[in-house]
Amino acid sequence: MKIGTIEALRHSIEKKLAQKYDDPILCTQYSWWILEALTKQKKEQLIARSIDDLSEEQLNQLDTWMLRLVDKSEPLQYIIGHTPFLDITILLEIPTLIPRPETEEMCANLIEQLQKLNNQKLTILDIGTGTGCIALSLAHALPNAQVYATDISDAALKLAQTNAEQNKIKNVTFIKSDVYKGIPSGLTFDLIVSNPPYISKTEWDNLDDSVTQWEDRIALIADDKGLAIIKRIVKKAPAFLHENKEMARLNIAQLILEVGHTQGPSVAKLLENAGFDAITIKKDLEGKDRVVAGRVKDVAVQQKKT
């Protein structure tokens, strides 16, 4: 390989990535992630280096990674083995769902709201935790909170627990549970958050190979046009929420759901029918409906109904 700057090598990587990805911003981001992971150095440290500084082993590793990424459609996050998520690092294993920017954005917005409560001792439920990214980012930002993270997958729970240990986060309890079925009797929460399966079987058939060939379809697909799990979460949510007057005063949501970009109005109607008000549909950075949230009108009344 001709000797040159790391920046020249990065441009070469970016061109190869463009064969697979249409998004030039993503290609640039991925090219730096690859070099950072390969050299175990940050972008700022790499800029002044030359290709000649890389070992033969590193260059061979780069070739292998590019083959896996471009030719085999393996997600970069699985190849590297980790991904940043807000202020923590999430370790990844095939096929546990890779955290998405939309989920990170949802968590950042939620943390901003919850920090207005001045370190109140909140109890938070994260349904379908996967890698633990939602639960752990909330627990890290809100050290006085007690977060409960559930999943039906033993492998996902094991990975989430490892991520808790790696990030030195102790205020999270992991529970094997199918939605609410494994929640200890009498345990209620200030708020419930979830990034549940919401992709329909029809949508699944049109997704990129980097998703369908590698990620866990159980964590992504739901029956009933992608709404089956969301309906289960919403219907019984009032029975697992308790009153929080300060959250009510600040109009902070008690149920926060990431949804598919076409599902906003349908999910908002589900919340309304389950006794929620102050319902909002928030868009992601691409202007698509992504998060539906609301508050229970009267917790005591709704719990009697459920």
C-alpha positions in Angstrom: 0.0 0.0 0.0 1.3 3.4 -0.9 2.4 5.5 2.1 0.2 8.5 2.9 -1.7 10.1 5.6 -4.4 8.5 7.7 -6.8 11.0 6.2 -6.0 9.6 2.7 -6.6 6.1 4.0 -9.9 7.2 5.6 -11.0 8.6 2.2 -10.2 5.2 0.6 -12.3 3.5 3.3 -15.1 6.0 2.7 -15.2 5.3 -1.0 -15.6 1.5 -0.3 -18.3 2.2 2.2 -20.2 4.3 -0.4 -20.7 1.0 -2.4 -22.9 -0.2 0.5 -24.3 3.0 2.0 -26.0 5.9 0.3 -25.5 8.3 3.2 -22.1 10.2 2.8 -22.3 11.5 6.4 -22.7 7.9 7.7 -19.7 6.8 5.5 -17.5 9.5 7.0 -18.6 8.6 10.5 -18.0 4.9 9.9 -14.6 5.4 8.4 -13.4 7.2 11.5 -15.0 4.6 13.8 -13.1 1.9 11.9 -9.8 3.6 12.2 -10.3 4.4 15.9 -11.2 0.8 16.6 -8.3 -0.5 14.6 -5.7 1.7 16.2 -7.4 2.2 19.6 -6.8 5.9 19.2 -9.2 8.9 18.9 -9.7 10.8 15.8 -7.7 13.8 17.1 -4.7 11.5 17.7 -5.0 9.8 14.3 -5.1 12.9 12.0 -1.3 13.6 12.2 -0.3 9.9 11.6 0.7 8.3 8.4 -0.4 5.0 6.9 3.2 3.8 7.4 2.6 4.0 11.2 0.1 1.1 10.9 1.3 -2.4 11.4 0.9 -5.1 8.7 -1.4 -6.9 11.2 -3.6 -3.8 11.4 -3.8 -3.3 7.7 -4.8 -7.0 7.3 -7.4 -6.6 9.9 -8.7 -3.6 8.0 -9.1 -5.6 4.8 -10.9 -8.3 6.7 -13.3 -5.8 8.3 -14.1 -4.2 5.0 -14.9 -7.6 3.5 -17.3 -8.4 6.3 -18.8 -4.9 6.1 -19.2 -4.4 2.4 -19.4 -7.9 0.9 -21.2 -9.7 3.7 -23.4 -6.8 5.0 -22.3 -7.4 8.6 -23.1 -4.3 10.7 -20.0 -2.3 11.7 -21.1 -2.3 15.3 -20.9 -6.1 15.5 -17.5 -6.1 13.8 -16.0 -3.6 16.2 -17.9 -5.1 19.2 -19.2 -1.9 20.8 -20.9 1.4 20.1 -21.1 4.7 21.9 -24.5 5.6 23.4 -24.8 9.0 25.1 -22.1 9.0 27.9 -21.6 5.2 28.0 -20.2 2.4 25.8 -22.4 -0.5 24.8 -20.8 -3.8 24.1 -22.5 -5.8 21.3 -23.0 -9.4 20.4 -24.8 -11.0 17.4 -27.8 -10.9 17.2 -28.8 -8.6 20.0 -30.4 -5.4 18.6 -27.9 -2.6 17.8 -28.9 0.7 19.5 -30.1 3.3 16.9 -29.6 7.1 16.9 -33.4 7.5 17.2 -33.3 5.6 20.5 -30.3 7.6 21.7 -32.2 10.8 20.9 -35.2 9.6 22.8 -33.1 8.9 25.8 -31.3 12.3 25.7 -34.6 14.1 25.6 -36.0 12.0 28.5 -32.9 12.6 30.6 -33.2 16.3 30.0 -36.8 16.2 31.3 -36.1 14.0 34.3 -33.1 16.0 35.5 -35.6 18.8 36.2 -36.7 16.7 39.2 -33.6 17.5 41.2 -32.3 14.0 41.8 -35.7 12.6 42.9 -35.5 8.8 43.7 -37.4 7.6 40.7 -38.3 4.1 39.8 -38.1 3.4 36.1 -39.1 0.4 34.0 -37.4 -0.3 30.7 -39.3 -3.0 28.8 -37.3 -5.0 26.2 -33.9 -3.8 27.3 -31.8 -5.6 24.7 -28.2 -4.4 25.2 -29.4 -2.3 28.2 -28.7 1.0 26.4 -31.9 2.7 27.5 -31.8 1.5 31.1 -28.1 2.1 31.6 -28.1 5.6 30.0 -30.9 6.6 32.3 -29.3 5.0 35.4 -26.0 6.6 34.6 -27.5 10.1 34.2 -29.9 9.7 37.2 -27.8 8.0 40.0 -30.6 8.3 42.6 -33.0 6.4 40.3 -33.7 2.7 40.5 -34.1 1.3 37.0 -35.6 -2.1 36.3 -34.7 -3.6 32.9 -36.6 -6.5 31.4 -36.3 -8.8 28.4 -37.5 -12.3 27.4 -34.0 -13.2 26.0 -31.5 -14.7 28.4 -28.7 -13.8 26.0 -29.8 -10.1 25.9 -30.1 -10.0 29.7 -26.6 -11.5 30.1 -25.2 -8.9 27.7 -27.0 -6.0 29.4 -25.6 -7.1 32.8 -22.1 -7.2 31.3 -22.7 -3.6 30.0 -23.8 -2.5 33.4 -20.5 -4.0 34.9 -18.4 -2.5 32.1 -19.8 1.0 32.7 -19.8 0.6 36.5 -23.5 1.2 36.8 -25.1 -0.4 39.8 -28.6 1.1 40.1 -30.2 -1.3 37.5 -32.0 -4.5 38.3 -32.4 -7.0 35.4 -35.5 -9.2 35.2 -36.5 -11.9 32.8 -40.0 -10.9 31.7 -42.4 -11.0 28.8 -43.7 -7.4 29.0 -45.2 -7.3 32.6 -45.4 -11.1 33.3 -42.2 -11.3 35.3 -42.5 -8.0 37.3 -42.6 -8.7 41.0 -46.1 -8.3 42.6 -46.8 -4.9 44.0 -43.9 -3.2 42.2 -44.9 0.1 40.5 -43.0 2.8 38.7 -42.8 6.5 38.1 -42.4 5.9 34.5 -42.2 3.2 31.8 -40.0 3.5 28.7 -39.6 1.0 25.9 -38.2 0.5 22.4 -40.4 -2.5 21.6 -40.6 -4.6 18.4 -42.6 -2.5 16.1 -41.7 -3.5 12.5 -44.4 -5.3 10.5 -43.6 -8.5 8.7 -44.2 -6.7 5.4 -41.7 -4.0 6.4 -39.2 -6.6 7.4 -39.0 -8.0 3.9 -37.9 -4.6 2.6 -35.2 -4.0 5.1 -31.5 -4.0 4.3 -29.5 -7.3 4.5 -27.4 -5.7 7.3 -30.5 -5.9 9.5 -32.4 -9.0 8.2 -29.3 -11.3 8.1 -27.8 -10.3 11.4 -30.1 -8.8 14.0 -32.7 -10.7 16.1 -36.0 -10.6 14.3 -37.8 -11.2 17.6 -36.5 -7.9 18.9 -37.8 -6.1 15.8 -40.9 -7.7 14.3 -44.4 -7.7 15.9 -47.7 -9.0 14.7 -50.8 -6.8 14.0 -48.9 -4.4 11.6 -46.1 -4.0 14.2 -48.5 -3.0 17.0 -49.0 -6.2 19.0 -46.3 -5.7 21.7 -47.1 -1.9 21.9 -50.7 -2.8 22.6 -49.8 -5.1 25.4 -47.5 -2.4 27.0 -50.1 0.3 26.7 -53.1 -1.6 27.9 -51.6 -2.6 31.3 -49.3 0.3 31.8 -51.7 2.2 34.2 -51.6 -0.8 36.6 -47.8 -0.4 36.9 -47.6 3.3 37.3 -48.0 5.3 40.5 -48.6 9.0 41.0 -45.8 11.4 41.0 -47.0 14.9 41.7 -43.8 16.7 40.7 -43.7 14.9 37.3 -47.3 15.9 36.9 -46.6 19.5 37.7 -43.8 19.6 35.2 -45.9 17.6 32.7 -43.3 14.9 32.3 -44.6 11.8 30.6 -45.1 8.5 32.4 -45.1 6.2 29.4 -42.6 6.8 26.6 -42.6 4.5 23.5 -40.4 4.5 20.5 -42.6 3.6 17.5 -42.5 3.1 13.7 -42.6 6.3 11.6 -46.2 5.5 10.4 -47.5 4.4 13.8 -47.7 7.7 15.7 -51.5 8.4 15.4 -52.4 4.8 16.0 -50.3 4.5 19.2 -51.6 7.9 20.4 -55.1 6.5 20.1 -54.1 3.4 22.1 -52.8 5.7 24.9 -56.0 7.7 24.9 -58.2 4.6 25.1 -56.1 3.3 28.0 -56.7 6.4 30.1 -53.7 8.6 29.2 -53.7 12.3 28.5 -51.1 15.0 27.6 -50.3 12.7 24.7 -47.5 13.8 22.4 -46.1 12.5 19.2 -42.4 13.6 18.8 -40.4 13.5 15.5 -36.9 12.3 15.2 -34.0 14.2 13.6 -35.2 13.2 10.1 -38.7 14.6 10.8 -40.4 11.3 11.2 -42.8 10.3 14.0 -40.7 8.4 16.4 -41.8 8.7 20.1 -45.3 8.6 21.6 -45.7 9.6 25.2 -48.4 10.4 27.7 -49.5 10.6 31.3 -52.2 8.6 33.2 -55.2 10.9 33.8 -56.0 9.4 37.2 -53.8 6.5 38.4 -56.1 5.2 41.0 -59.1 5.1 38.7 -57.1 3.5 35.8 -55.6 0.9 38.1 -59.1 -0.2 39.2 -60.1 -0.6 35.5 -57.1 -2.8 34.7 
